[in-house]
Every structure is written in structure tokens, then in C-alpha cells.
Amino acid sequence: MRVISVVGCHKSGKTTVLEALVSALLAHGRVGTVKHMPGHPVTQGDTWRHLRAGAEVVVGLGDGRITIEREWTLLSALRDLESRGIDFALVEGFKSSALPKIAVGGIEAPNTLCQIELSDLDTERVSDLVRLVLDQPEIDLCCSVI
């Protein structure tokens, strides 16, 4: 599985870049995403009550499926995508990780492969980003430092 992270400050256009990459990479294989959501509350409502009661995993079913696990890591999320046969994992956030990155809006982060401004995102630039992803080696998740 090839993995790349899209990083940037709040409201810099990370999700817009990620959407364009997802759509374009579908021509090359199966795509999954991981979104860093540090401020997303899970300590309220019925989900919290299930976790507080001792559940290790809570699966919510509605218009889609969301899984909340008591213990998680970026590596465990990527392994889950890999186990589902995903070819490309696009990660939104985790700017301190060792993953290769596309940086949006001038943010500095380790392992940045390229910088992009949202205003530069056109069909040609998306094609360049797809080639960048396709050129990444597959990550061996059993031995990699994420």
C-alpha cells in the first residue's frame, strides 16, 4: 500500500487537496483515508456511554459506518486499511509523523515531498500529485516507523 499525508494549517485546503487526490487515484486502485480529528468529541452521548461501560470497540451504523476504538494509533488505522485491500492510503494531518507529505499553505513538516497552495490546484497540478503518490514505494507496515 502506498501512503501519503496531506498536512496544513486549519482551513488551508487539506480536505480539498485530499478530495482531488482520492478522485484521481481511483483510476489506479482502491483508496482509503485516515483523518486526524484531535478535537472530535467521543466523550459524550451514547457512544461515550458504551465506552464508559467497558466496550473496546463501538460501531455506529447509519448512512455509513463509523468505528470508535478505545486504543488506536495511526499505524493500526493504516493496517486496517491494508487488511481491506486498499492500494492507496491518504492521511489528512499527522504532520509530525514520518510519512511522506504534501504540505498545503506553506506549513513546514518533516518528510515534505512538495508544497502546494490551494490556488494552484488545477487538473495539471492534481496529475502531478497523483504521479508523486504513484512514485512512492509501498510501505511495509510490519516494520515501518510511522
C-alpha positions as a Markdown table, in Angstrom:
| # | Residue | x | y | z |
|---|---|---|---|---|
| 1 | Met | 0.0 | 0.0 | 0.0 |
| 2 | Arg | 1.2 | 3.5 | -0.8 |
| 3 | Val | 0.7 | 6.1 | 1.9 |
| 4 | Ile | 1.0 | 9.8 | 1.8 |
| 5 | Ser | -0.2 | 12.5 | 4.2 |
| 6 | Val | -1.7 | 15.9 | 3.3 |
| 7 | Val | -0.8 | 18.5 | 6.0 |
| 8 | Gly | -1.5 | 22.1 | 6.6 |
| 9 | Cys | -2.9 | 24.6 | 9.0 |
| 10 | His | -6.6 | 24.8 | 9.8 |
| 11 | Lys | -8.7 | 25.9 | 6.8 |
| 12 | Ser | -5.6 | 25.7 | 4.5 |
| 13 | Gly | -7.3 | 23.4 | 1.9 |
| 14 | Lys | -6.1 | 20.0 | 3.1 |
| 15 | Thr | -9.5 | 18.4 | 2.6 |
| 16 | Thr | -9.9 | 19.9 | -0.9 |
| 17 | Val | -6.5 | 18.5 | -1.9 |
| 18 | Leu | -7.3 | 15.2 | -0.4 |
| 19 | Glu | -10.7 | 15.0 | -2.3 |
| 20 | Ala | -9.0 | 15.7 | -5.6 |
| 21 | Leu | -6.4 | 13.0 | -4.9 |
| 22 | Val | -9.0 | 10.5 | -3.9 |
| 23 | Ser | -11.0 | 11.1 | -7.1 |
| 24 | Ala | -7.9 | 10.9 | -9.3 |
| 25 | Leu | -6.3 | 7.9 | -7.7 |
| 26 | Leu | -9.5 | 5.8 | -8.1 |
| 27 | Ala | -8.3 | 5.2 | -11.7 |
| 28 | His | -5.3 | 3.4 | -10.2 |
| 29 | Gly | -6.8 | 1.3 | -7.4 |
| 30 | Arg | -8.7 | 1.3 | -4.2 |
| 31 | Val | -8.3 | 4.4 | -2.0 |
| 32 | Gly | -8.8 | 4.8 | 1.8 |
| 33 | Thr | -8.4 | 7.8 | 4.0 |
| 34 | Val | -7.4 | 8.5 | 7.6 |
| 35 | Lys | -8.4 | 11.8 | 9.1 |
| 36 | His | -6.7 | 13.3 | 12.2 |
| 37 | Met | -9.5 | 14.6 | 14.4 |
| 38 | Pro | -8.0 | 15.5 | 17.7 |
| 39 | Gly | -10.8 | 17.8 | 18.7 |
| 40 | His | -13.6 | 15.5 | 17.7 |
| 41 | Pro | -15.6 | 14.6 | 20.9 |
| 42 | Val | -16.3 | 11.0 | 21.8 |
| 43 | Thr | -16.8 | 11.7 | 25.4 |
| 44 | Gln | -20.5 | 12.4 | 25.2 |
| 45 | Gly | -23.7 | 10.8 | 24.2 |
| 46 | Asp | -24.4 | 7.1 | 23.7 |
| 47 | Thr | -21.0 | 6.4 | 22.2 |
| 48 | Trp | -19.3 | 7.6 | 25.4 |
| 49 | Arg | -21.8 | 5.6 | 27.5 |
| 50 | His | -20.8 | 2.4 | 25.6 |
| 51 | Leu | -17.1 | 3.1 | 26.0 |
| 52 | Arg | -17.5 | 4.1 | 29.6 |
| 53 | Ala | -19.3 | 0.8 | 30.3 |
| 54 | Gly | -16.2 | -1.0 | 29.0 |
| 55 | Ala | -16.7 | -1.7 | 25.3 |
| 56 | Glu | -13.4 | -1.9 | 23.5 |
| 57 | Val | -14.9 | -1.0 | 20.1 |
| 58 | Val | -18.2 | 0.8 | 19.3 |
| 59 | Val | -19.5 | 0.5 | 15.7 |
| 60 | Gly | -22.2 | 3.1 | 14.7 |
| 61 | Leu | -24.3 | 2.3 | 11.7 |
| 62 | Gly | -26.4 | 4.8 | 9.9 |
| 63 | Asp | -25.9 | 6.3 | 6.5 |
| 64 | Gly | -22.4 | 4.8 | 6.8 |
| 65 | Arg | -20.4 | 3.0 | 9.4 |
| 66 | Ile | -18.1 | 4.6 | 12.0 |
| 67 | Thr | -15.9 | 2.6 | 14.3 |
| 68 | Ile | -14.6 | 4.0 | 17.6 |
| 69 | Glu | -11.9 | 2.1 | 19.4 |
| 70 | Arg | -10.6 | 2.8 | 22.8 |
| 71 | Glu | -7.0 | 2.2 | 21.8 |
| 72 | Trp | -5.8 | 3.3 | 18.4 |
| 73 | Thr | -2.7 | 4.6 | 16.5 |
| 74 | Leu | -2.1 | 5.8 | 13.1 |
| 75 | Leu | -0.3 | 2.5 | 12.4 |
| 76 | Ser | -3.3 | 0.5 | 13.5 |
| 77 | Ala | -5.6 | 2.6 | 11.2 |
| 78 | Leu | -3.2 | 2.0 | 8.3 |
| 79 | Arg | -3.0 | -1.7 | 9.0 |
| 80 | Asp | -6.8 | -1.8 | 9.0 |
| 81 | Leu | -6.9 | -0.1 | 5.5 |
| 82 | Glu | -4.3 | -2.5 | 4.3 |
| 83 | Ser | -6.2 | -5.6 | 5.5 |
| 84 | Arg | -9.2 | -4.3 | 3.5 |
| 85 | Gly | -7.1 | -4.4 | 0.3 |
| 86 | Ile | -6.7 | -0.7 | 0.0 |
| 87 | Asp | -4.0 | 0.3 | -2.6 |
| 88 | Phe | -3.6 | 4.0 | -1.5 |
| 89 | Ala | -4.0 | 5.4 | 2.0 |
| 90 | Leu | -4.3 | 9.2 | 2.1 |
| 91 | Val | -3.9 | 10.6 | 5.5 |
| 92 | Glu | -5.2 | 14.1 | 6.4 |
| 93 | Gly | -3.0 | 15.5 | 9.1 |
| 94 | Phe | -0.4 | 13.9 | 11.4 |
| 95 | Lys | 2.2 | 16.5 | 10.4 |
| 96 | Ser | 4.7 | 15.1 | 12.9 |
| 97 | Ser | 4.6 | 11.6 | 11.5 |
| 98 | Ala | 7.4 | 10.1 | 9.4 |
| 99 | Leu | 5.0 | 9.7 | 6.5 |
| 100 | Pro | 5.9 | 11.4 | 3.2 |
| 101 | Lys | 3.8 | 14.6 | 2.9 |
| 102 | Ile | 2.2 | 17.1 | 0.6 |
| 103 | Ala | 2.1 | 20.4 | 2.5 |
| 104 | Val | -0.6 | 22.9 | 1.9 |
| 105 | Gly | -0.3 | 26.6 | 2.6 |
| 106 | Gly | 3.3 | 26.9 | 3.4 |
| 107 | Ile | 3.4 | 24.7 | 6.5 |
| 108 | Glu | 6.7 | 23.2 | 7.5 |
| 109 | Ala | 6.7 | 19.4 | 8.3 |
| 110 | Pro | 9.2 | 16.6 | 8.2 |
| 111 | Asn | 9.4 | 14.5 | 5.0 |
| 112 | Thr | 7.6 | 17.0 | 2.9 |
| 113 | Leu | 7.8 | 16.0 | -0.7 |
| 114 | Cys | 6.1 | 19.1 | -2.1 |
| 115 | Gln | 4.4 | 22.3 | -1.2 |
| 116 | Ile | 1.2 | 23.4 | -2.7 |
| 117 | Glu | -1.1 | 26.4 | -2.5 |
| 118 | Leu | -4.8 | 25.8 | -2.8 |
| 119 | Ser | -5.0 | 28.4 | -5.5 |
| 120 | Asp | -2.6 | 26.3 | -7.6 |
| 121 | Leu | -4.8 | 23.2 | -7.5 |
| 122 | Asp | -5.9 | 22.6 | -11.1 |
| 123 | Thr | -6.1 | 19.4 | -13.3 |
| 124 | Glu | -2.5 | 19.6 | -14.2 |
| 125 | Arg | -1.3 | 20.0 | -10.6 |
| 126 | Val | -3.6 | 17.1 | -9.4 |
| 127 | Ser | -2.0 | 14.9 | -12.1 |
| 128 | Asp | 1.5 | 15.9 | -10.8 |
| 129 | Leu | 0.3 | 14.9 | -7.3 |
| 130 | Val | -1.0 | 11.6 | -8.5 |
| 131 | Arg | 2.4 | 10.9 | -10.1 |
| 132 | Leu | 4.0 | 11.8 | -6.8 |
| 133 | Val | 1.8 | 9.3 | -5.0 |
| 134 | Leu | 2.4 | 6.6 | -7.6 |
| 135 | Asp | 6.1 | 7.0 | -7.4 |
| 136 | Gln | 6.1 | 6.4 | -3.6 |
| 137 | Pro | 7.3 | 2.9 | -2.6 |
| 138 | Glu | 4.8 | 0.7 | -0.8 |
| 139 | Ile | 5.1 | 0.9 | 2.9 |
| 140 | Asp | 5.8 | -2.3 | 4.9 |
| 141 | Leu | 3.6 | -1.7 | 7.9 |
| 142 | Cys | 5.1 | -4.5 | 9.9 |
| 143 | Cys | 8.5 | -2.8 | 10.1 |
| 144 | Ser | 7.9 | 0.9 | 9.3 |
| 145 | Val | 8.2 | 3.8 | 11.6 |
| 146 | Ile | 5.1 | 5.9 | 11.2 |
